[in-house]
Amino acid sequence: MKPWILSATAAATLIAVSCASATPSTEQVGHSPWGPADEIGALNKLGPASTLAVLSRISSGKVYDLSVEYFVGMPSYYFLGQPRYQIWNVHTPQGTIVDDPNGLGKEKNSLVTYSGSAISMYVHTGTHIDALSHFGLNGHIYNGYRTDEQLGDRGWRKAGVEKYPPIIARGVLLDVARYKGVDVLPASYGITADDLQQTAAAQGVTVEDGDVVMVRTGRMQWFREAEKYMRDTPGLTRESANHLADRGAIVIGVDNISTDVGPSQEENNWVPVHSAMLSQRGVPIMQNVNLEQLAADRVYKFAWIGAPLKLRGADGAPMRPIALPIR
C-alpha cells in the first residue's frame, strides 16, 4: 500500500490510500480536509477570487458548447438495467382542442397552439456530473458517511448533487487522441500518467491547482452510434486519475460513457477511477463531455462554466457546460 500526502497546492485531496491491486476489503473511503461535514470535496476550492481570476482572462466571445444532445436511442447505461432516455408529449395542439383540459373551449384552444413535453431518464445520461455519493467503498461514501444511515427512499441525505455549487474555473483540455496521432484511442486503452504528462507538454499546458481537466479519447465522434460508442471504452486508469488529482484537479471529465477504461484493468474493482476519485479523493468526475470543437480549434485553456441541475438527494445530474478561451 502506498500512502500519498496532502501538499500545500493540493488541499482538496483527501488523506487516503491508493493502490492498483487493492482488494475490496482493504480499500477505504477518504476523509475530507475540510472537516466532517464536507459534502463537495475538491469543489471547496471554488470561491469569488478564483471565479473572478478566470473570468478576467477571457480573450474571446466564442462559446464552446460541451454538451451532447439528448434523444431517443442515445447511449446510456441501459445495459445495466437503467431506464433509457424517453420524451413524450403530454399536451399537443390537437389534443388540447379535443380534451379541453383548461375548460376554455374549442375557439380559444384553437387560437393558442399549446404543446408540452415530459422526459424520463437515468440521471447519469448524456453530459452529466457525478455526485460524491455515486460510488463508495465497503458501505461508506466520501467523508465516511454510511449508506445505511444516509440513503433513504428519497435519495441521499448527504453528498447529493444539489450540494454542488456552480462551477466556474480554469479549464484544461488534454487531447490524448491527437497526441497519440489517432482519431480515436484504441478499444480498452488505459490512459497512463505518462500519456497525460506528454500530452500536456506537447500542448504547452500545465495542470494547475483548481483546474477542471477534460481528457479527450476521440470517442465522442461515435456518440450517435450507441453500441459502438459504449463498448470497450478507452479511459483513465487509477494511476492517471490520481495523477490529475495530485495536481489539484477539482473536476475530471471525459468524452466517453465512463471515465474508467473498460473493462477494468484491476481484478477486484470494476470501476477503480469512480471509486477512487469520488469516495477517496473527493474529486467529481464527468462523462459524455463533447470536446470535439475545442479539439478541432486546439483550444487547450479556457474558462469552464457549468452547473448541474439541483436534484435533491441525487447521485448525479445532467449539465450543459460551456468553455470560453482565455489568455
Order of alpha helices (4+ residues) and beta strands (2+ residues): beta-beta-alpha-beta-beta-alpha-alpha-beta-beta-beta-beta-alpha-beta-beta-beta-alpha-beta-alpha-beta-alpha-beta-alpha-beta-beta-alpha-beta-beta-beta
